[in-house]
């Protein structure tokens, strides 16, 4: 069973931010703001098929089925 991460951390090994479980609640709003600021956002792993605008838990729930 995977450990729940209490805070978001930069993973130098993976070259990405590993999100805390609570961070996904409003992730689509954070992504929207980043894109408005001109930041390029890419998803991979479990978020690879996510559109970046809908609540992310809908994608993660589909992945568990």
C-alpha positions as CSV (number, residue, x, y, z in Angstrom):
1,X,0.0,0.0,0.0
2,X,1.4,3.4,-1.0
3,X,2.1,6.0,1.7
4,X,0.0,9.1,1.7
5,X,2.3,12.1,1.3
6,X,1.4,15.0,3.7
7,X,3.0,17.8,1.5
8,X,4.0,18.3,-2.1
9,X,7.7,17.8,-2.7
10,X,10.1,18.2,-5.6
11,X,11.5,14.9,-6.7
12,X,14.9,15.3,-8.1
13,X,15.0,11.6,-9.0
14,X,11.8,11.9,-11.1
15,X,12.2,15.6,-12.1
16,X,8.8,16.6,-11.1
17,X,6.6,17.7,-8.2
18,X,5.0,14.8,-6.3
19,X,1.6,16.1,-5.1
20,X,0.2,15.6,-1.7
21,X,-3.2,13.9,-1.6
22,X,-5.0,17.1,-0.6
23,X,-3.4,19.0,-3.6
24,X,-5.7,17.3,-6.1
25,X,-8.8,18.9,-4.8
26,X,-8.3,22.1,-6.7
27,X,-5.6,21.0,-9.1
28,X,-7.6,22.0,-12.1
29,X,-7.7,25.6,-10.8
30,X,-4.0,25.7,-10.2
31,X,-3.3,24.3,-13.7
32,X,-5.6,27.0,-15.2
33,X,-3.7,29.8,-13.5
34,X,-0.4,28.4,-14.5
35,X,-1.5,28.2,-18.2
36,X,-2.8,31.7,-18.0
37,X,0.6,32.8,-16.8
38,X,2.2,31.1,-19.8
39,X,3.6,28.1,-18.0
40,X,3.6,24.9,-20.1
41,X,2.1,22.1,-18.1
42,X,2.6,18.4,-19.0
43,X,1.1,15.4,-17.4
44,X,2.3,11.9,-17.2
45,X,1.8,8.8,-15.1
46,X,-1.7,8.6,-13.7
47,X,-2.5,12.1,-14.9
48,X,-1.4,11.5,-18.5
49,X,-5.0,11.3,-19.9
50,X,-6.3,14.2,-17.8
51,X,-7.5,17.2,-19.8
52,X,-6.3,19.7,-17.1
53,X,-9.6,21.4,-16.7
54,X,-12.0,18.9,-15.1
55,X,-11.6,17.8,-11.5
56,X,-8.7,15.3,-11.4
57,X,-10.4,12.9,-9.1
58,X,-12.8,11.9,-11.9
59,X,-9.8,10.6,-13.9
60,X,-8.3,8.9,-10.8
61,X,-11.6,7.2,-9.9
62,X,-11.9,5.8,-13.5
63,X,-8.3,4.5,-13.2
64,X,-9.2,2.4,-10.1
65,X,-12.1,0.6,-11.8
